[in-house]
Structures are given as structure tokens and as C-alpha cells.
Amino acid sequence: MLSKIKESLKNKKALNFEEAVFLFEKIDLMELREIAHEIKFGKNKDIVYWNKNLHINPTNICIGQCKFCLFSKEENQKDAYLLTYQEILDKIQTVKHFNIKEVHIVGGLNPKLSLEYYLRLFEEIKKLDLKLHIKALTAPEIDFFAKKENITIEECLKKLIESGLNSLPGGGAEIFSERIRILYCPSKIPAKDWLYIHETAHKLGLKSNATMLTGLGETTEEKIQHLFLLREQQEKSHGFQSFIPLVRHNKQGSILTAVEILRNIAVSRLILHNFEHIKAYRVQLGNKLTQLALFFGADDIDGTVIEEKITSQGNYKFINEEEIKKLIQTSGFTAKERNSLYEEIEI
């Protein structure tokens, strides 16, 4: 089985279901690491990418019913908030000295917000800095606003693009398994809708990312189904830039062990042969596990982020540009700053 898998990988062929199960359940972790690292090296050599970005969450008020979410609040709850345009612009101005290239904007499904809120917000951000790349709104958010406005997904995306939207993040995918979605996020859009929104975005010229959330009691088969659906979508629309394996957190931290996290990253690298980049999301993993992930197929660690609330509940510790480069370089890799479209920034 292993020799067949290696041959398929060498010839850039898609692994089948049986081979994927073998990688998740049968192969030794260190042998898996060696294979994933070799595939990563074949795609991106020893380069590990990072960017200068700022995360902003305009509101945590959400009508969703996701049982794993530590971020969302009901409108009348303590700590529920909605940022004004000026508060968001002030956040961007405050970090201007970091020379950020991207602002990453996602939030809750706030019933008091209309699409107009984001259309104007993007316009105001572009007035502030025309070159700032706006990566914003998960597929569930886009679906939410399209339904509120009684317009199609394509019409909604076109309005957002005209206002300044440059790309989509990969959030809201969770696990595509219907069983898990019924248990943990019954109000979230189904897999087919998530995929359709990203396909539509790709057709309109937007790039996007993809994610998978583990730690929900999912089976190996459910993880493989999720990855295969992403791989099939990439074959059709070719717009995914990176895949980010996410991990469910509770108030104490990650639900999964380091071994489980590293195996998910490595197997993702091998299954998603048509994705150029696998991201080890440093915000969730922490610096040490992120460094390990670079040997298990990951070639990106996201960026400066500066502020993060969804996973860390506001306890995220910022590290600066020099610390990010040191984290990569002391692991034995070449740190390369990139923009949001994975174009290298020459220093």
C-alpha cells in the first residue's frame, strides 16, 4: 500500500479513499512526516510564507447555533459588540507603522446588519489605503446577506467586489459531514452551499482559502470526505490558494493532541495534491507546534494577525515581524514575506 501511495504522489495522482484511510490510521507518524515533507519540498522547497495582516471582527453578535463557538454572543449578552466604521478605521490606523498588506474581516451573523454595512466599510477602508487587500466574509456570512437582500450569491459577491473585496477567507466550512453539522452547527449552510459560494467567487476572479475544523468527534471517513470534496472543487474552479486545518478549542485550549494535529496537517498535504499551500495556523497551534508542523507538510504560518478573538477569546499574544522570521529560520527554513495572493515581497 505504501509503495503504491508513494508512486501516486510521485506522479501527482489523486489518492483514493483506501489510501487516505491508510494514511490517517495505519502509517507511522514519522514515516508520514517524511513523505509529507518531501511533497511540501517539491512544491515550495524550503520556503515558509508569512504576511503582514490585521484581523478585525466587526461584531460578535450572531444568530448562529454553533455549539463549538467561543466567540458569538446574543445581542443582550455581556460583551456583545458591534464596531462602528470609525472604530474599525482607527484599528487600521493604529497599526499603520507595521505596514500591513491585508485586513482580514469576519464576524457574526448579526441580524441588525445589512449588506450595506460591509459595502460602506470596504469603501471606507479603500479610501484610507487603496492598496490594502481586503480578505473578508466567510461563505455563511455571504449566504446570510444574500438572503437578507433577496439577491443571488453572484449578485451579492459582485456588489462586494465593487466596494473593494479582494478575496475570501476559508471559514465556515467546519466539517462537511451532515451528521456533525446537525450535532454542532444545525443552522450553518450545508456543504454544497459552501462549495457553491466559493466556486462562484472563483468564477468572478476572487481567490479564496479552504478550511476543515476537527475535534468534533468526526470519523476518519468524514475527514476524508471533506478533503475529497475540496479537492474536487479545486479541480473545477481552481481558486483555492491554501488549506488550513483548524482545531476545535475549548476554554482550556485545543481538543486534539499534538500528534492528531500533525497527522491532520500531513495527510491534508498528501490528499490535496492540487492545493499549492498548507497553512499551520500559528494562532491556534502556538509557536512550538507551528514549528513542528513545518516538517509535516505546512509551508505557511499566516502572519502578524495583531488581534485575534475567535479562537483565543481576546487572549492572543501578538508577535512581530522579526519574531515571525526568527520562528521560521530557527526551524531551518527560509522565511518569505508574501502578499495575499502568494506573490513574494522582495526585501
Order of alpha helices (4+ residues) and beta strands (2+ residues): alpha-alpha-alpha-beta-beta-alpha-beta-alpha-beta-alpha-alpha-beta-alpha-alpha-beta-alpha-beta-beta-beta-alpha-beta-alpha-beta-alpha-beta
